[in-house]
Amino acid sequence: MLSGLSKQRSLSSVTPAMLIGNSRLDSLSLGMVGMDNREAVIIDIGAVLTKVGYAGEFVPRAIIRTELLDDCRGETVKVFDDTISEEELYRRLVKFFRELFFKYLLTVAKDRRIVIVESILTRTSHRNAVARVLFDAFDAPSVLFAPSHLLATFSFGVSNALVIDVGYSEATIVPILESVTMLYQLETSCIGAKYLEERVYELLRKYGKVLTFSGAERALTDSDDLLIKKEHILEDIVVRFCFATKIDRGKMIQASEYNPEREIPKAPCDVRLPFGEEMLIVPGLIREWTAEAIFEENDDIRSLPQLVLDAVYRCPIDTRRKLLDSIILVGGTTRMKGFYARLRDEILHLLTAPAYAQKLGNIKSVKFYRLPNTSIELYASWIGGSMFGALEVLQYHSMTRQDWKAHGKVPDWTSNVYEMNRDPARSR
């Protein structure tokens, strides 16, 4: 390993030290959850992938796409869609959770406590919809909505870390100090996997070719978009073939304004993908140039290294060096080849820039927490939920069915802050 609101149901008072010191992950203690000996169900619902399993397990039992087959439309649709009604979302969630419980977990929800791992930026409407489905449709005894960034620190047994989550829709940087989520230092941007897929599509339309059955090459057309979407071609290219190049070569590519006619050393080799009955030729420059969207600096979107340093700068001065020496990367995008090294070099380079040298110039090192030869970036938060779900204290932090019937909504940190501002005596 390489070094780096308050209320009854808040997790901010639970530290990894308590987690490790008070629980033994053996066959006896893992079963002692609540008042019975059934392990809690841990569900991490992402924009693209959902991880499911039981408390005390070290990897999810299943990682599936967050989508389902719509019987009415006869096509695959995302579970969460901003364009659908509240009742349609409820219907999709019922079908999705039924598949999770009966096909992958082989259990019923009313016999298990449930932990939902979620981003702190999850919409309140989505959270309430999930709670409504679990309590009303599946009779769950209790549900805990746990912040994914805090749970990611549990996986490494640390209480201080800078958690960088590069998900599908957005990248979120959250400092964790003494197991407290520093909400006012949070930074977020749209530079997630979706942003990279848009860059791949833009480059494919410019430089991509399709090898026909006759051996001739043609450019991509609008009619190819349906196949690209159906076969998840853009996601496939980003996950399997794109990589983050070295910083000096990356700066050269950015300076050329992504013009292949400029003097840039030879690009990596092309790759070919099945494309219906044809073959899609993905030029090497697309594989190399795509990741630059995360690291390039422009006036519209701050780069990921800029977001990191902006978040660290707003933290207490005596914690900044500790945070940059305790970085945890979460999200499938961070598994891109060369990502760790490039992010480290970009941060160190940015620390010498005039905008940051005076603020953070005394910091000379950047370190990450890693588990080699694993895909922990994909499910680090799920593992944290698995560890917390194995503790007896889970029942004291969870929302029960009686609480749901009494209030009809799930309190979150925003409502807690609002209540404390209305009644300052409650925050003492």
Secondary structure, 3 states (H helix, E strand, C coil): CCCCCCCCCCCCCCCHHHHHHHCCCCCCHHHCECCECCCCEEEEECCCEEEEEECCCCCCCEEEECEEEECCCCEEEECCCCCCCHHHHHHHHHHHHHHHHHHHHCCCHHHCCEEEEECCCCCHHHHHHHHHHHHHHCCCCEEEEEEHHHHHHHCCCCCCEEEEEECCCCEEEEEEECCEECHHHCEEECCCHHHHHHHHHHHHHHHCEEECCCCCEEECCHHHHHHHHHCCHHHHHHHHCCECCCHHHHHHHHHCCCCCCCCCCCCCCCEEEEECCEEEEECHHHHHHCCHHHHCCCCCCCCHHHHHHHHHHCCCHHHHHHHHCCEEEECHHHHCECHHHHHHHHHHHHCCCHHHHHHHCCCCCCCECCCCCCCHHHHHHHHHHHHHHCCCCHHHHCEEHHHHHHHCCCCCHHHHHHHHHHCHHHHC
